[in-house]
Amino acid sequence: MKVNLLKLALPAFAILLAVGLAFATEATSVDQLGYYKPLNQNWQSTMVEDPCFDGGGTQCKYIGYQLYDAPSFSATQLSKP
């Protein structure tokens, strides 16, 4: 009886463990948006690399436009070390 229980329970436990671990992954990077305003156009958004949110002395730019963390000139300018 004890052997029968192990033969049934062990594969079931392994399957449950495999299914649970399949959903336990974590993304390595988060997609973040930066905003820029071309002349005579509305604010546009673009994907931004993670270091741009760390702050520093190098401005983060996209096609020559300064990137901001929100679609407003009063928002924080994005820069990286």
C-alpha positions, -999 to +999 in steps of 0.1 A: +000+000+000+028+024+009+046+017-024+014+022-044+009+056-027+045+067-036+041+055-072+010+077-075+020+107-053+055+112-065+047+118-102+017+140-093+039+161-070+066+164-098+039+176-123+025+201-098+060+214-091+069+217-128+037+236-135+042+259-105+078+267-114+068+274-150+049+305-139+075+316-114+098+333-139+106+370-135+113+395-163+149+407-164+141+442-176+110+463-175+098+482-206+099+518-197+086+548-217+103+581-223+086+611-239+098+637-263+082+666-281+091+673-317+086+708-330+050+716-339+038+681-329+022+664-300+042+645-274+055+611-286+066+581-266+094+557-271+110+527-253+138+537-230+168+517-217+168+512-179+200+533-172+181+564-183+161+563-151+192+562-129+202+598-133+236+611-141+255+635-163+246+622-198+213+632-212+191+605-227+180+616-262+159+601-290+166+614-325+181+645-310+152+653-286+156+653-248+136+625-231+113+631-202+096+607-178+062+622-185+047+641-214+055+676-200+084+700-200+081+703-162+087+665-159+121+650-149+146+650-178+160+615-182+198+610-179+222+582-173+256+578-157 
